[in-house]
Amino acid sequence: MTPQQTAESLGIKFEKIAPGYLNLCIRSGNQLLSSGHVSDAKGKVGGAGLSAEQGYAAAKNCAEKILRSVWQTHGTLDGLRVIKVFGCVNTTMEFTDQHLVINGASDLLHAIFGKEGDGYHARSALGFAQLPTGAAVEVEAIFEIKG
């Protein structure tokens, strides 16, 4: 299956939306750069807040939103390579498993583009004191348009 077909088989829906205040994905040369996409889940990960597993689901939610924005700009997920993922986790001071949270985004991209192939990407996973709208996770990504 192609990446587009794989994403659709995983239940990700793609539909055109009207442009908003900010450009959620912009093409520059042969790259697609996404804005930061925040999770629907709100709150801090760690302590008495959200669990790492809930954070993982929030990061996956961010990646799904990024894929929709990439599709909106490029028209398909086919012919792309994931270059870089930057993940921000709204955490308590003692929480140190941000990398496990952002695996939610990386694992989805691996499932769609291949872990050893076009989905094998560079990544950062950082903890933050707060994120916009109180979101649990924010993720942005860079894709290369192949060929």
KEKE-3310 file (N, C-alpha, C; in steps of 0.2 Angstrom, whole numbers, plus 5000, padded with zeros to 4 digits):
npx = (5004:5002:5008:4997:4986:4988:4987:4974:4968:4971:4962:4962:4955:4953:4950:4946:4949:4945:4957:4965:4969:4983:4996:4995:5003:5017:5025:5042:5053:5058:5053:5041:5034:5027:5016:5016:5006:4993:4988:4971:4970:4971:4982:4994:5008:5013:5016:5001:4994:4991:4994:5009:5005:4993:4998:5006:4995:4990:5001:5001:4988:4992:5001:4992:4984:4994:4997:4985:4986:4997:4993:4983:4990:4999:4991:4992:4999:5008:5025:5033:5045:5049:5057:5061:5055:5048:5044:5035:5031:5019:5024:5026:5038:5046:5044:5052:5051:5048:5052:5046:5033:5032:5035:5022:5019:5030:5029:5017:5020:5030:5022:5015:5024:5035:5047:5060:5062:5055:5050:5059:5066:5074:5073:5067:5063:5055:5052:5040:5035:5023:5010:5002:4985:4984:4987:4992:5002:5012:5017:5028:5033:5044:5044:5051:5049:5050:5059)
npy = (4994:5011:5026:5035:5027:5018:5027:5031:5018:5017:5024:5038:5053:5063:5079:5094:5110:5127:5140:5146:5158:5156:5148:5131:5122:5124:5125:5125:5126:5109:5105:5102:5111:5110:5119:5120:5108:5106:5095:5088:5084:5091:5098:5094:5082:5069:5066:5070:5072:5069:5053:5045:5037:5042:5054:5049:5046:5058:5064:5056:5060:5074:5071:5065:5077:5084:5077:5078:5092:5092:5085:5093:5104:5097:5087:5074:5060:5052:5050:5056:5060:5058:5070:5077:5078:5088:5088:5094:5093:5096:5096:5091:5096:5085:5075:5065:5058:5062:5058:5046:5049:5057:5047:5043:5051:5048:5034:5033:5039:5031:5019:5023:5028:5019:5012:5009:5015:5029:5034:5035:5046:5061:5068:5078:5079:5087:5094:5106:5120:5125:5125:5132:5135:5126:5114:5097:5091:5097:5096:5097:5096:5091:5088:5080:5082:5069:5065)
npz = (5000:4997:5006:5007:5006:5016:5027:5026:5028:5041:5047:5046:5041:5027:5021:5012:5019:5023:5022:5037:5050:5051:5041:5040:5034:5024:5008:5004:4992:4989:5001:5014:5027:5043:5053:5071:5078:5090:5103:5105:5118:5135:5147:5160:5158:5168:5185:5195:5184:5167:5160:5154:5144:5140:5135:5124:5116:5114:5106:5095:5090:5087:5076:5067:5064:5058:5046:5040:5037:5029:5018:5014:5008:4999:4993:4993:5002:4997:4989:4998:5011:5028:5037:5049:5066:5078:5095:5108:5125:5137:5153:5170:5182:5187:5177:5165:5154:5141:5128:5126:5126:5114:5105:5101:5090:5081:5080:5073:5061:5057:5054:5043:5033:5034:5044:5042:5030:5021:5033:5043:5053:5059:5076:5090:5107:5119:5135:5142:5151:5149:5136:5121:5123:5134:5129:5129:5121:5108:5091:5077:5060:5047:5030:5015:4998:4987:4972)
capx = (5000:5005:5007:4991:4982:4990:4984:4967:4966:4972:4956:4963:4951:4956:4945:4948:4946:4946:4963:4964:4974:4990:4997:4997:5009:5019:5030:5048:5057:5056:5051:5034:5036:5021:5016:5015:4999:4992:4983:4965:4970:4974:4984:5001:5009:5017:5013:4994:4991:4990:5000:5014:5001:4989:5003:5007:4989:4990:5006:4998:4983:4995:5003:4986:4983:5000:4996:4980:4989:5002:4988:4979:4995:5002:4986:4993:5005:5013:5030:5035:5050:5049:5064:5062:5049:5050:5039:5034:5027:5018:5025:5027:5045:5049:5043:5058:5050:5046:5053:5041:5027:5033:5034:5016:5019:5035:5026:5012:5024:5033:5017:5013:5030:5040:5052:5067:5062:5054:5047:5065:5067:5077:5068:5068:5057:5057:5047:5039:5031:5016:5009:4997:4978:4985:4988:4996:5007:5012:5021:5028:5037:5047:5044:5054:5045:5055:5059)
capy = (5000:5018:5030:5038:5021:5016:5032:5030:5012:5018:5028:5045:5056:5069:5083:5101:5115:5133:5142:5150:5163:5154:5143:5125:5118:5128:5122:5129:5121:5102:5103:5104:5112:5111:5123:5116:5106:5105:5090:5089:5083:5096:5097:5092:5075:5067:5068:5068:5074:5064:5048:5045:5033:5047:5059:5046:5046:5065:5065:5053:5065:5079:5068:5065:5083:5086:5073:5082:5098:5091:5083:5099:5107:5093:5084:5067:5058:5048:5053:5061:5057:5062:5072:5079:5079:5091:5087:5098:5090:5100:5092:5093:5097:5079:5070:5064:5053:5066:5054:5040:5053:5059:5041:5042:5054:5044:5027:5034:5041:5024:5015:5025:5029:5014:5014:5009:5019:5036:5037:5036:5053:5064:5070:5081:5078:5092:5096:5113:5122:5126:5125:5136:5133:5121:5107:5092:5090:5100:5093:5100:5091:5093:5082:5081:5079:5065:5065)
capz = (5000:4997:5012:5007:5007:5023:5032:5026:5031:5049:5049:5045:5036:5023:5017:5011:5024:5022:5026:5043:5052:5050:5036:5044:5031:5018:5004:5002:4988:4989:5008:5017:5034:5046:5059:5077:5079:5097:5104:5108:5126:5138:5154:5160:5158:5174:5192:5195:5178:5162:5160:5148:5138:5137:5131:5118:5112:5112:5101:5089:5088:5083:5070:5062:5061:5053:5040:5036:5034:5023:5012:5011:5004:4994:4989:4994:5007:4993:4987:5004:5016:5034:5038:5056:5070:5084:5099:5114:5130:5143:5158:5177:5183:5188:5172:5161:5148:5135:5122:5126:5124:5107:5101:5098:5083:5077:5078:5067:5054:5055:5052:5037:5029:5035:5049:5039:5024:5021:5039:5047:5054:5065:5081:5096:5111:5124:5140:5142:5157:5147:5129:5119:5125:5139:5126:5132:5117:5102:5087:5071:5056:5040:5025:5009:4992:4984:4965)
cpx = (5004:5004:5000:4985:4982:4986:4977:4964:4967:4966:4957:4959:4954:4951:4948:4945:4948:4953:4961:4968:4981:4990:4999:5002:5011:5025:5035:5052:5054:5054:5044:5036:5029:5022:5016:5008:4998:4987:4977:4965:4974:4977:4992:5002:5014:5013:5006:4990:4990:4996:5004:5010:4996:4992:5004:5001:4989:4995:5004:4993:4986:4998:4998:4984:4988:4999:4990:4982:4993:4998:4985:4984:4998:4997:4987:4999:5010:5019:5034:5040:5049:5056:5065:5055:5052:5044:5040:5029:5026:5018:5026:5035:5049:5049:5049:5057:5046:5046:5048:5034:5027:5033:5027:5015:5024:5032:5021:5015:5027:5028:5015:5018:5035:5045:5059:5067:5060:5051:5053:5067:5071:5072:5071:5062:5059:5051:5047:5035:5024:5016:5003:4990:4979:4985:4993:5003:5007:5018:5022:5033:5039:5047:5048:5050:5050:5054:5058)
cpy = (5006:5021:5033:5033:5019:5021:5031:5023:5012:5022:5036:5048:5062:5073:5090:5105:5122:5136:5146:5155:5162:5148:5136:5121:5122:5124:5127:5124:5114:5100:5106:5105:5114:5116:5118:5115:5104:5099:5092:5088:5089:5094:5095:5084:5074:5069:5065:5070:5068:5059:5048:5041:5038:5053:5056:5047:5054:5067:5062:5057:5071:5077:5068:5071:5086:5083:5076:5088:5097:5089:5089:5103:5104:5089:5076:5066:5054:5053:5058:5056:5061:5064:5073:5080:5083:5091:5091:5095:5095:5096:5095:5093:5090:5074:5071:5060:5056:5062:5049:5043:5054:5053:5040:5045:5050:5037:5028:5035:5035:5020:5017:5025:5023:5016:5014:5013:5026:5039:5037:5043:5055:5067:5073:5080:5082:5093:5104:5114:5123:5127:5129:5132:5127:5114:5103:5091:5095:5097:5097:5095:5094:5087:5084:5078:5076:5066:5072)
cpz = (5000:5004:5012:5009:5014:5028:5032:5029:5039:5051:5049:5040:5033:5019:5017:5016:5021:5025:5032:5044:5050:5045:5040:5041:5025:5015:5003:4998:4987:4997:5010:5024:5037:5052:5065:5077:5086:5097:5106:5116:5129:5145:5154:5160:5164:5180:5192:5189:5173:5162:5154:5142:5136:5133:5125:5113:5109:5106:5095:5086:5084:5076:5065:5059:5056:5046:5036:5033:5028:5017:5009:5007:4998:4990:4990:4999:5003:4990:4992:5008:5022:5036:5046:5059:5076:5089:5106:5119:5136:5149:5165:5177:5183:5182:5167:5155:5142:5128:5121:5124:5116:5102:5098:5091:5079:5075:5073:5061:5052:5051:5045:5031:5029:5040:5046:5033:5025:5028:5044:5048:5060:5070:5087:5100:5118:5129:5141:5149:5155:5139:5127:5121:5130:5136:5130:5128:5111:5098:5080:5067:5050:5036:5019:5003:4988:4976:4962)
residu = (MET:THR:PRO:GLN:GLN:THR:ALA:GLU:SER:LEU:GLY:ILE:LYS:PHE:GLU:LYS:ILE:ALA:PRO:GLY:TYR:LEU:ASN:LEU:CYS:ILE:ARG:SER:GLY:ASN:GLN:LEU:LEU:SER:SER:GLY:HIS:VAL:SER:ASP:ALA:LYS:GLY:LYS:VAL:GLY:GLY:ALA:GLY:LEU:SER:ALA:GLU:GLN:GLY:TYR:ALA:ALA:ALA:LYS:ASN:CYS:ALA:GLU:LYS:ILE:LEU:ARG:SER:VAL:TRP:GLN:THR:HIS:GLY:THR:LEU:ASP:GLY:LEU:ARG:VAL:ILE:LYS:VAL:PHE:GLY:CYS:VAL:ASN:THR:THR:MET:GLU:PHE:THR:ASP:GLN:HIS:LEU:VAL:ILE:ASN:GLY:ALA:SER:ASP:LEU:LEU:HIS:ALA:ILE:PHE:GLY:LYS:GLU:GLY:ASP:GLY:TYR:HIS:ALA:ARG:SER:ALA:LEU:GLY:PHE:ALA:GLN:LEU:PRO:THR:GLY:ALA:ALA:VAL:GLU:VAL:GLU:ALA:ILE:PHE:GLU:ILE:LYS:GLY)
# end
